[in-house]
Amino acid sequence: MSDVSDQIGSKLLYENDRVRVWDLRLAPGESTGKHRHENDYLYVVIGDGELQAVDADGTKGDPRPMKDGDVRWRDLGGQDDVHEAINTGPSPWRNIILELKG
């Protein structure tokens, strides 16, 4: 899938042999584009907002409202996860993603 990015955030903040830390920022209506997660990860929501997941096949999930400080965990079970996320809220979206390597 050449249209799928390995960049899962807007900016890589930190990386070592155990973790990558990303800052993700989306304007209202903006999408991350399709990207691939290869490692388990968690993200911390900064500010209230609403995000909609879109699977690799284009299936859209329900928009999910989230609150400042919410933490979400994704265990990939050894499988890659390809999706995109859309900011469906009226204000900018931001979260910090911690991707656990290995």
Residue frames as qw, qx, qy, qz and C-alpha x, y, z in Angstrom:
[[0.000, 0.890, 0.456, 0.000, 0.00, 0.00, 0.00],
 [0.507, 0.201, 0.007, 0.838, 2.05, 2.90, -1.24],
 [0.146, -0.656, -0.173, -0.720, -0.53, 5.48, -0.16],
 [0.723, -0.641, -0.256, -0.015, -0.09, 4.48, 3.50],
 [0.165, 0.770, -0.408, 0.461, 2.34, 6.50, 5.63],
 [0.703, -0.183, -0.578, 0.372, 4.45, 5.26, 8.53],
 [0.090, 0.201, -0.301, 0.928, 4.25, 8.75, 10.07],
 [0.294, -0.531, -0.795, -0.014, 1.53, 8.47, 12.70],
 [0.219, -0.776, -0.354, 0.473, 1.66, 12.02, 14.03],
 [0.296, 0.951, 0.065, 0.064, 2.26, 15.57, 12.89],
 [0.194, 0.800, -0.497, 0.275, 5.71, 15.74, 14.46],
 [0.856, -0.121, -0.436, 0.251, 8.08, 13.19, 15.99],
 [0.306, -0.897, 0.155, -0.279, 9.07, 14.58, 19.39],
 [0.346, -0.615, 0.697, -0.125, 11.33, 11.83, 20.70],
 [0.943, 0.168, -0.238, -0.159, 12.62, 8.38, 19.76],
 [0.218, -0.597, 0.769, -0.064, 14.92, 5.79, 21.29],
 [0.245, 0.165, -0.933, -0.207, 15.15, 2.00, 21.02],
 [0.009, 0.266, 0.908, -0.325, 12.01, 1.50, 23.18],
 [0.161, 0.726, 0.567, -0.355, 9.55, 4.31, 22.35],
 [0.202, 0.302, 0.334, 0.870, 8.50, 6.95, 19.82],
 [0.004, 0.622, 0.524, -0.581, 6.58, 10.02, 21.00],
 [0.194, 0.385, 0.530, 0.730, 4.46, 11.92, 18.47],
 [0.167, 0.415, 0.313, -0.837, 2.50, 15.16, 18.60],
 [0.169, 0.410, 0.779, 0.444, -0.68, 14.97, 16.49],
 [0.136, 0.465, 0.242, -0.841, -2.54, 18.13, 15.59],
 [0.186, 0.392, 0.766, 0.474, -5.55, 18.38, 13.27],
 [0.214, 0.052, 0.008, -0.976, -7.62, 21.40, 12.28],
 [0.602, 0.295, 0.529, -0.520, -11.42, 20.94, 12.22],
 [0.790, 0.535, 0.045, -0.297, -12.25, 18.64, 9.29],
 [0.260, 0.696, -0.663, -0.090, -8.59, 17.68, 8.76],
 [0.994, -0.047, -0.037, -0.087, -7.52, 14.04, 8.35],
 [0.535, -0.604, 0.542, 0.236, -4.29, 12.28, 9.24],
 [0.578, 0.497, -0.561, -0.322, -4.44, 10.41, 5.94],
 [0.978, -0.101, -0.170, -0.069, -3.96, 6.66, 5.93],
 [0.052, 0.703, -0.657, 0.265, -1.13, 5.59, 8.19],
 [0.837, -0.028, -0.546, 0.001, 0.22, 2.37, 9.64],
 [0.484, -0.667, 0.460, -0.330, 0.74, 1.47, 13.28],
 [0.714, 0.263, -0.647, 0.037, 3.17, -1.41, 13.72],
 [0.317, 0.074, -0.738, 0.591, 3.48, -1.20, 17.52],
 [0.328, -0.691, -0.631, 0.133, 1.13, -1.04, 20.48],
 [0.191, 0.312, -0.063, 0.929, 0.48, 2.56, 21.46],
 [0.159, -0.706, -0.613, 0.317, -1.44, 4.89, 23.71],
 [0.199, 0.465, 0.149, 0.850, -2.45, 8.48, 23.30],
 [0.193, -0.512, -0.525, 0.651, -3.29, 11.28, 25.67],
 [0.156, 0.767, 0.477, 0.399, -5.92, 13.81, 24.56],
 [0.287, -0.231, -0.191, 0.910, -5.01, 17.48, 25.01],
 [0.309, 0.160, -0.030, -0.937, -8.16, 19.60, 25.09],
 [0.609, 0.324, 0.633, -0.350, -11.71, 18.42, 24.43],
 [0.260, 0.416, -0.550, -0.676, -12.49, 17.24, 20.92],
 [0.839, 0.229, 0.374, -0.323, -14.07, 14.69, 18.63],
 [0.006, -0.491, 0.777, 0.393, -12.33, 12.15, 16.41],
 [0.884, 0.260, 0.139, -0.362, -13.62, 9.72, 13.81],
 [0.422, -0.365, 0.778, 0.287, -11.68, 6.61, 12.78],
 [0.744, 0.500, -0.163, -0.413, -11.74, 5.37, 9.19],
 [0.828, -0.186, 0.511, 0.134, -10.61, 1.79, 8.54],
 [0.278, -0.348, 0.650, 0.615, -8.24, 0.88, 5.69],
 [0.233, 0.355, 0.829, 0.364, -11.24, -0.17, 3.58],
 [0.069, -0.314, -0.234, -0.918, -12.93, 3.23, 4.06],
 [0.467, -0.595, -0.646, -0.104, -15.45, 2.17, 6.72],
 [0.013, -0.523, 0.252, -0.814, -16.11, 5.13, 9.01],
 [0.353, -0.335, -0.778, 0.397, -16.67, 4.66, 12.72],
 [0.205, -0.885, -0.401, -0.117, -18.91, 6.89, 14.79],
 [0.181, 0.681, -0.279, 0.652, -17.34, 10.20, 15.85],
 [0.687, -0.406, -0.520, 0.303, -16.03, 9.83, 19.42],
 [0.142, -0.898, 0.100, -0.405, -16.09, 12.78, 21.78],
 [0.764, -0.103, -0.408, 0.490, -13.07, 12.85, 24.08],
 [0.331, -0.939, -0.077, -0.056, -12.12, 15.01, 27.02],
 [0.187, 0.791, -0.485, 0.322, -8.87, 16.70, 27.97],
 [0.311, -0.520, 0.732, -0.310, -6.65, 14.15, 29.71],
 [0.944, 0.089, 0.164, -0.272, -8.40, 11.04, 28.34],
 [0.133, -0.522, 0.815, 0.215, -5.98, 8.18, 27.69],
 [0.901, 0.266, 0.014, -0.344, -6.67, 5.51, 25.06],
 [0.404, -0.447, 0.780, 0.169, -4.68, 2.26, 24.70],
 [0.808, 0.426, -0.199, -0.356, -4.37, 0.19, 21.51],
 [0.553, -0.341, 0.753, 0.104, -3.01, -3.36, 21.74],
 [0.529, 0.502, -0.421, -0.539, -2.38, -4.47, 18.17],
 [0.896, -0.075, 0.406, -0.161, -1.84, -8.13, 19.03],
 [0.555, -0.261, 0.637, 0.467, 1.13, -8.37, 16.68],
 [0.471, 0.579, 0.585, 0.319, -0.83, -7.12, 13.67],
 [0.178, 0.035, 0.141, 0.973, -0.38, -3.88, 11.75],
 [0.139, 0.717, 0.603, -0.320, -3.24, -1.38, 12.00],
 [0.203, 0.124, 0.374, 0.897, -3.92, 0.83, 8.98],
 [0.004, -0.781, -0.617, 0.090, -6.45, 3.62, 9.38],
 [0.193, 0.393, 0.011, 0.899, -6.94, 7.36, 9.29],
 [0.192, -0.584, -0.614, 0.495, -8.46, 9.75, 11.81],
 [0.087, 0.580, 0.332, 0.739, -10.59, 12.81, 11.07],
 [0.064, -0.193, -0.476, 0.856, -11.17, 15.73, 13.42],
 [0.111, -0.551, -0.708, -0.427, -14.97, 15.95, 13.31],
 [0.297, -0.682, -0.473, 0.472, -15.15, 18.50, 16.11],
 [0.199, 0.940, 0.222, 0.167, -15.46, 22.30, 15.82],
 [0.227, -0.918, 0.323, 0.045, -12.05, 23.06, 17.35],
 [0.412, 0.606, -0.680, 0.030, -8.44, 21.95, 16.75],
 [0.963, -0.246, -0.086, -0.065, -7.58, 18.40, 17.83],
 [0.217, 0.691, -0.646, 0.241, -4.38, 17.49, 19.64],
 [0.916, -0.385, 0.072, -0.082, -3.01, 14.37, 21.27],
 [0.027, -0.688, 0.725, 0.002, 0.35, 12.95, 22.23],
 [0.960, 0.107, -0.185, -0.178, 0.98, 9.40, 20.98],
 [0.325, -0.615, 0.717, -0.040, 3.41, 7.05, 22.74],
 [0.873, 0.310, -0.310, -0.216, 4.32, 4.18, 20.43],
 [0.651, -0.536, 0.537, -0.031, 5.98, 1.24, 22.24],
 [0.539, 0.573, -0.582, -0.207, 8.65, -0.44, 20.11],
 [0.322, 0.325, -0.882, 0.109, 9.31, -4.16, 20.30]]
